[in-house]
Amino acid sequence: MLYLTLFICFITSILITPLVKKLAFKIGATDKPNQRKVHQKIMPRLGGLAIFFSFLIGYLVLQPDSKYALPILIGSIIIIITGVLDDMIELSAKIKLGGQLVATLIVVVYGGVQIDFINLPFGGKLEFGMLSIPITVLWIVGITNAINLIDGLDGLAAGVSSIVLITISGMAIMMGNVFVTSMGFIVLGSTLGFLFYNFHPAKIFMGDTGALFLGYMISVLSLLGFKNVAVISFIVPVIILGVPISDTFFAIIRRIVKNQPLSAPDKSHLHHCLLRLGYSHRQTVLIIYGMSAIFGLAAVIFSKVQTMWGSFLVLAILLVAIEIIVEKIGLVDKTYRPILNMVRGLRLKN
């Protein structure tokens, strides 16, 4: 039944997306080209609505049995309303954040999706107490916006989200978490159907409607899959979401280094850097898909390593690899190359 529902969501998304495209033009939910954007013509940007409608149909067919199901659904509706309004009239950052906070608080306070504690590696337990709600809210809002930030090229956010959902759902199957598997598959099928129209050259964008919805669902499902576990296991969702988290983290570093406001837009995100290196639109998207898949594989390996030192080794290799890539492509700044300069210095000495 689970795989059938995934297929139903996929087909529904393929059938609904052209109708949403017409609706987007009718209500003015379009994206006009400017100096920051890659596309050259007016594009419909309400595609996330097709993903959401397909998700709703899958939800009604499968009817996932969990106390979290209804709060997640209510929160997702608020996220969708926020996204649709933003795609139509471009809401201010404060109003958009307000919508995200309302949706998040519903699933955290009403739904009880919270990180209450973490089991420490050498015994004992770290109880978050009153901090459990703000920490959980920060995670959900942070990941929601991280997915939104990578939505800069045709098929990029949808493809990366699909890879993340495959990893989360696959690990949920291994852990016997039926609810996360079910919800993950519903969102996955809906996103893959939309990707049929969104991959380069895109016929429609997902807009904030889609990016916020996918970010919200991914953040909540990743929490439910790994909440209240050992500190080592809690790193797993961070690794799975390595691409959007890294891009967001280094965007913050970049703005701090350049004394810019954290909300200041720029053209130095991961996809911008790869385009500047001479890769085509499609090549850039496929490279980032590959990065996301490597993060997913690393998360699985990390979770299966039996010793703590083995886990630290995997994490160390991953962090060094990320730093080298960041320096190579100039994600922080063209002059930021500490490791590469150190290696070059050692070579010159020899």
Order of alpha helices (4+ residues) and beta strands (2+ residues): alpha-beta-beta-alpha-alpha-alpha-beta-beta-alpha-alpha-alpha-alpha-alpha-alpha-alpha-alpha-alpha-alpha
